[in-house]
């Protein structure tokens, strides 16, 4: 069995595909597993509202993209998100952190359905 990284095929697994077209298709399909994951699509949603969680539910508290990708005036992303992850007191979950915290630019979505 071939090695995987986080459940994804490694580059070496595609080396045996002689047809360039077939190899390109196989690599693209593997990349789409990442691009279409909730971790990517939550911050690259179709529309003006980010999503969260593996079930991709609307962000709570309800927020909007805003003009500069940092949220709408009065409820900027940094109201909740700081440079570091902050664990919930219950120990279940956290508020994700990164500096600067912002939504991905654009509002067109990233799924293959949005791009097709």
C-alpha positions in Angstrom: 0.0 0.0 0.0 1.3 3.4 -0.9 2.1 6.1 1.7 -0.4 8.9 2.1 -0.1 12.3 3.8 -3.2 13.3 5.7 -5.1 10.8 3.6 -3.8 12.2 0.3 -1.6 10.5 -2.2 2.0 11.4 -2.4 3.7 12.7 -5.6 5.4 9.4 -6.1 2.1 7.7 -6.5 1.5 9.5 -9.8 4.9 8.8 -11.3 3.8 5.5 -12.7 1.0 7.0 -14.8 2.6 7.2 -18.2 0.0 9.2 -20.0 0.5 12.9 -19.3 -3.3 13.6 -19.7 -4.2 10.8 -17.2 -1.5 11.8 -14.8 -2.7 15.5 -14.9 -6.3 14.4 -14.3 -5.3 12.2 -11.4 -3.2 15.0 -9.8 -6.1 17.5 -10.3 -8.6 15.1 -8.7 -6.3 14.7 -5.7 -5.8 18.5 -5.4 -9.6 19.0 -5.5 -9.9 16.9 -2.3 -8.1 19.8 -0.6 -9.8 22.7 -2.4 -13.3 21.2 -1.7 -12.6 20.5 2.0 -14.6 22.5 4.5 -11.4 24.0 5.8 -11.0 25.8 2.4 -14.6 26.4 1.4 -15.6 27.8 4.8 -13.4 30.9 4.2 -14.0 30.9 0.4 -17.8 30.7 0.3 -20.1 31.6 -2.4 -21.7 34.8 -1.2 -20.9 37.2 1.5 -21.1 35.1 4.6 -18.4 32.7 5.8 -19.2 29.2 7.0 -17.7 27.1 9.8 -17.3 23.5 10.9 -17.1 20.3 9.0 -20.8 20.6 8.2 -20.2 24.1 6.7 -22.9 25.8 8.7 -23.2 29.6 8.6 -20.7 31.4 10.8 -21.9 32.2 14.3 -22.1 35.0 15.3 -23.6 36.0 11.9 -21.0 38.1 10.1 -20.6 39.6 6.6 -17.6 39.8 4.4 -17.2 43.6 4.5 -15.5 45.8 2.0 -11.9 45.2 3.0 -12.1 41.4 3.7 -12.0 42.0 7.5 -15.7 41.9 8.3 -18.3 44.7 8.3 -17.8 47.8 10.4 -18.8 47.2 14.0 -18.1 43.5 13.8 -14.6 43.1 12.3 -13.0 39.6 12.3 -10.6 40.7 15.0 -13.5 41.2 17.4 -13.3 37.4 18.0 -10.2 36.2 16.2 -6.7 37.1 17.5 -3.2 36.1 16.5 -3.5 32.8 18.5 -6.1 30.0 18.8 -8.1 30.5 22.0 -9.5 27.3 23.5 -13.1 27.2 24.8 -13.3 26.8 28.6 -15.3 23.6 28.0 -12.2 22.2 26.2 -14.4 21.4 23.2 -13.3 23.6 20.3 -11.6 26.9 19.9 -11.7 30.3 18.3 -9.2 30.0 15.4 -6.4 32.5 15.4 -4.0 34.0 12.8 -2.5 37.4 12.2 -4.1 39.1 10.4 -7.4 37.3 10.6 -9.5 38.0 7.5 -11.7 36.4 4.9 -10.3 35.3 1.6 -10.7 38.0 -1.1 -13.7 37.7 -3.4 -17.1 36.2 -2.9 -17.4 33.8 -5.8 -16.6 30.5 -4.0 -14.0 27.9 -4.8 -15.8 24.7 -5.4 -15.6 23.0 -8.8 -19.3 23.8 -9.2 -18.5 27.5 -8.7 -15.6 27.4 -11.2 -17.3 25.2 -13.9 
